[in-house]
Amino acid sequence: MTENDRDEGKLVSVLEARDELEAITIQAFLESQGIDAAIRSRQIPMYDGIARVWNPVWGYVLVMEENHDRAAELIMEYIDSCSSNEGNEEEDVSEVDIDT
């Protein structure tokens, strides 16, 4: 997502990521589905995760406002498919916070 894209509309949060890996994975997934996405970290550089003491959210996955509903739907489908493919190794997806 470029600076020009941001000038054309409003970025909104579609996911509160628990960690950097989750944020990057969801961003890459959305972009593979044709939805531009950006990541905004809540972490403070050089403080080694101390921001997580105050807020357990690592950061946010952002999309253009007009893409929010579709992105949220895709994320839920993605999480459901990951859960059903894992078999006995179930991940607790009840804590994934999709911003709706």
C-alpha positions in Angstrom: 0.0 0.0 0.0 1.5 3.3 -1.0 1.1 6.8 0.5 -1.1 7.8 -2.5 -3.5 5.0 -1.7 -3.8 6.3 1.9 -4.7 9.7 0.6 -7.7 8.4 -1.4 -9.6 7.0 1.6 -9.6 6.2 5.3 -7.6 3.2 6.7 -9.5 1.2 9.3 -8.5 -1.7 11.5 -9.8 -5.1 10.5 -7.9 -7.2 13.0 -6.2 -6.7 16.3 -3.1 -8.9 15.9 -1.8 -10.8 19.0 1.8 -10.9 17.5 3.8 -9.8 14.5 3.6 -13.2 12.8 -0.2 -13.1 12.9 -0.2 -9.5 11.5 2.1 -10.4 8.6 0.2 -13.6 7.8 -3.1 -11.9 7.6 -1.7 -8.9 5.6 -0.2 -11.3 3.1 -3.4 -13.3 2.9 -5.5 -10.2 2.3 -3.1 -9.0 -0.4 -3.2 -12.4 -2.1 -7.0 -11.9 -2.3 -6.6 -8.4 -3.9 -7.1 -6.3 -0.8 -4.4 -3.8 0.0 -3.4 -4.1 3.7 -1.0 -2.4 6.0 0.3 -3.2 9.5 0.5 -0.7 12.4 2.4 -1.9 15.4 1.7 -0.7 18.9 5.1 -1.8 20.1 7.7 0.8 21.2 11.1 0.3 19.5 14.0 -0.6 21.8 11.6 -1.4 24.7 11.4 -5.1 23.9 7.6 -5.6 24.1 7.0 -3.5 27.2 3.9 -2.0 25.5 2.3 -5.5 25.8 2.2 -5.0 29.5 -0.4 -2.2 29.1 -2.2 -3.7 26.1 -1.9 -7.4 24.9 -2.5 -6.3 21.3 0.7 -6.4 19.2 -0.7 -4.1 16.5 -3.4 -3.8 13.9 -4.0 -4.9 10.3 -5.5 -2.0 8.4 -7.5 -1.9 5.2 -9.3 0.8 3.2 -12.7 1.5 4.8 -14.5 0.4 1.7 -12.7 -3.0 1.9 -13.4 -3.6 5.6 -16.4 -5.9 5.3 -14.9 -8.1 2.6 -11.6 -8.3 4.5 -13.3 -9.3 7.8 -15.3 -12.0 5.9 -12.1 -13.3 4.3 -10.2 -13.4 7.6 -13.0 -15.4 9.3 -13.1 -17.9 6.4 -9.3 -18.1 6.5 -9.3 -18.8 10.3 -12.1 -21.3 9.9 -10.2 -23.2 7.2 -7.0 -23.2 9.3 -8.9 -24.6 12.2 -10.6 -27.4 10.2 -7.3 -28.3 8.5 -5.4 -28.7 11.8 -7.3 -31.8 12.9 -6.4 -32.6 16.5 -4.1 -29.6 16.9 -6.8 -27.0 17.5 -5.7 -23.4 17.9 -7.8 -21.2 20.2 -9.3 -18.9 17.6 -11.9 -17.6 20.0 -9.5 -14.9 21.1 -8.9 -13.6 17.5 -10.4 -10.1 17.5 -11.9 -9.2 14.1 -12.8 -5.5 14.2 -16.3 -5.4 12.9 
